[in-house]
Amino acid sequence: MQNDFESAASPSTATVGEPLRLSRRLFVLAAPAILTTACTTAGGGSGSYGTVTEGRVTLPAMDTSGVNPRWLRQTVAYSGSEAPGTVVVRPSERHLYFVTGRGTAIRYGVGVGRQGALWHGRAVIGRKGSWPNWTPTANMIRYDPRNARYAGGMPGGINNPLGARALYLHRGGRDTMYRLHGTNVPSSIGTAVSSGCIRLFNHDIIDLHDRVRIGTPVVVLAG
């Protein structure tokens, strides 16, 4: 599978002070379990999507008033057999689950890129990146020559396509080239996008990044 994102942790000096509002413009870049949502508990709101300052990088508060609640982080009923601490990705549903107990999980809305729809199976989190660097692939540069200016890598920060965090899936000790990461285009959550793997709101990938560890099992369902 062609990897659209090659990254390494690299802090940014970008700062943004205004609340983040959903853009209508998409940035051009880029086993089964039974899941139910009969009972939900809202996990969004200002407490979950407020301003986050990390060093010289400030992630502004996200205005969630215009977001479909199904894409916001929340606790839901879960009837799958996966053990607590497992990440379950369901691309066709545009959701990612972090199993918190027998019968419950935290659900996150996701955007699914081309690579995110192609690969499925079991893996583990082999690496975690904070404000990762982004390097476009040759295919991405051919598709949009403007990406050539980042051939040497784009530093991490608010404007970086990988967003605030990236989780790298490995299998058998090798990188699968499948990533769970943030996004600088929050309006892409809940949609199919042109490239990339699985993207979450920046606030949500920070939350997930803090919950998982190296070696956390991940199940990516087909479709």
Secondary structure by P-SEA (a helix, b strand, c coil): ccccccccbbbbcccccccccccccccccccbbbbbccbbbbccccccccccccccccccccccccccccccbbbbbbcccccccbbbbbccccbbbbbccccbbbbbbbbbcccccccccccccccccccbbbbbcaaaaaacccccccccccccccccccccbbbbbbcccccccccccccccccccccccccccccccaaaaaaaaaacccccbbbbbcc
